[in-house]
Amino acid sequence: ECLEELQTLLQEDDLKDVPLLVFANKQDLDLALEAQEVMEQTKLEEIADRTWNIQACSAMTKEGLEEGMEWLIGVISAKKEAS
Protein backbone atom coordinates (compact mmCIF):
# COMPACT_ATOMS: atom_id res chain seq x y z
CA GLU A 1 0.00 0.00 0.00
CA CYS A 2 2.80 2.43 0.90
CA LEU A 3 4.66 1.68 -2.33
CA GLU A 4 1.50 2.24 -4.40
CA GLU A 5 0.84 5.58 -2.71
CA LEU A 6 4.43 6.70 -3.24
CA GLN A 7 4.27 5.79 -6.93
CA THR A 8 1.00 7.71 -7.29
CA LEU A 9 2.49 10.80 -5.66
CA LEU A 10 5.62 10.64 -7.81
CA GLN A 11 3.45 10.72 -10.93
CA GLU A 12 1.59 13.89 -9.90
CA ASP A 13 2.36 16.79 -12.24
CA ASP A 14 2.27 19.24 -9.33
CA LEU A 15 5.09 17.32 -7.64
CA LYS A 16 7.34 17.02 -10.70
CA ASP A 17 10.98 17.82 -9.86
CA VAL A 18 10.17 18.21 -6.14
CA PRO A 19 12.88 16.61 -3.98
CA LEU A 20 11.84 13.61 -1.92
CA LEU A 21 12.86 13.08 1.69
CA VAL A 22 11.92 9.78 3.28
CA PHE A 23 12.31 9.42 7.02
CA ALA A 24 13.02 5.85 8.18
CA ASN A 25 11.39 6.46 11.55
CA LYS A 26 11.33 4.47 14.79
CA GLN A 27 15.06 3.72 14.69
CA ASP A 28 14.93 3.70 18.49
CA LEU A 29 12.98 0.41 18.32
CA ASP A 30 14.64 -2.97 17.81
CA LEU A 31 12.00 -4.06 15.30
CA ALA A 32 12.39 -1.02 13.03
CA LEU A 33 13.57 -1.54 9.48
CA GLU A 34 16.95 0.04 8.82
CA ALA A 35 17.11 2.87 6.28
CA GLN A 36 18.66 0.53 3.69
CA GLU A 37 15.75 -1.90 4.06
CA VAL A 38 13.19 0.90 3.72
CA MET A 39 15.03 2.12 0.62
CA GLU A 40 14.91 -1.35 -0.92
CA GLN A 41 11.24 -1.98 -0.08
CA THR A 42 10.13 1.39 -1.45
CA LYS A 43 12.38 1.01 -4.51
CA LEU A 44 13.87 4.46 -4.00
CA GLU A 45 16.89 3.55 -6.12
CA GLU A 46 14.58 3.36 -9.13
CA ILE A 47 13.63 7.05 -8.79
CA ALA A 48 15.61 8.90 -11.42
CA ASP A 49 13.48 11.98 -12.10
CA ARG A 50 14.20 13.83 -8.86
CA THR A 51 16.68 14.18 -6.03
CA TRP A 52 15.85 11.98 -3.08
CA ASN A 53 17.29 11.04 0.29
CA ILE A 54 16.45 8.60 3.03
CA GLN A 55 17.18 9.60 6.61
CA ALA A 56 17.18 7.22 9.54
CA CYS A 57 15.47 8.90 12.46
CA SER A 58 13.54 8.60 15.67
CA ALA A 59 10.72 11.03 16.26
CA MET A 60 10.82 10.11 19.94
CA THR A 61 14.50 10.98 20.45
CA LYS A 62 14.58 13.52 17.58
CA GLU A 63 17.71 11.83 16.25
CA GLY A 64 18.08 12.28 12.48
CA LEU A 65 15.24 14.80 12.10
CA GLU A 66 17.46 17.87 11.88
CA GLU A 67 19.82 16.17 9.41
CA GLY A 68 16.93 15.29 7.13
CA MET A 69 15.50 18.78 7.20
CA GLU A 70 18.93 20.32 6.61
CA TRP A 71 19.33 18.11 3.53
CA LEU A 72 15.93 19.21 2.22
CA ILE A 73 16.59 22.90 2.84
CA GLY A 74 19.98 22.59 1.13
CA VAL A 75 18.51 20.93 -1.95
CA ILE A 76 15.70 23.48 -2.24
CA SER A 77 18.11 26.39 -1.71
CA ALA A 78 20.49 25.09 -4.37
CA LYS A 79 17.59 24.64 -6.80
CA LYS A 80 16.44 28.23 -6.21
CA GLU A 81 19.96 29.58 -6.74
CA ALA A 82 20.31 27.65 -9.99
CA SER A 83 17.11 29.08 -11.45
N, C-alpha and C positions, 0 to 999 in steps of 0.2 A: 504494500500500500504506500509506504514512504517513497519507494523508488518511482512508482507511478506518478505520485504527486510532484516529485522533483522534476521528472521528465516533462510533465505538463507545464510547470512554471518556466522551465528553460525554453519552452517553445513560444511563450507569450511575447508578442511583438513589443509590448511596453517594457519588457525586461531585457531586451536585446542589448548586448554589450555591458550589462550591469555585472560587476564583480560578484562572486559568490563566496560567502564565508560560511563554512559548516562547523559548528561547535560539536565536538565529540564529548558530550556532557557526562556527568556522573563518574568521572575518573577517580573519585574518592571511594567508590564502591568496588569490591573485589570482582563482582559479576559484570562490570561494565566492559563493553567492547573497546579495545584500544583504537586509537585514531586510524591506524593502518587498516584494521578490520572494517571500520565504518567506511573508509575510503573504498575498499574493495567491494563491499556490499552495495554501496550506492553508485558504484561505477564512475567515480569522479574522474578517474584517469582518462575516461572516454570523452570528457568535456573539452572541446578544442576551440569553441567559439567565444570564450570569455576567460578572464583570469579567475582562478579559484584558489582557495586555501582551506585546509582542515586544521582546526585547533583543538587539541585536547584541553579539557577544562573541567572544572567542578563549580557549579553555581553555588554550592554550599560553602566552599572554602574560598571562592572567587579566583582560584588559581587558573591561569590561562585566559581569563576574560579580557584583561587589559591588553595582552599580547594580540589577541584576535582583533580587537577593536582598533589597535594601533596599525595592524596590517591593513585593515579596511580603509581607514582614514588615509594612510599612505598611498594606497592604490587610487583612491578617488582624487586625492590631491594631485598626484602625478598625471592623471587623466585630464584634469582641468587645466594644468599647466601646459600640456601638450596640445590642447585645442585652442 
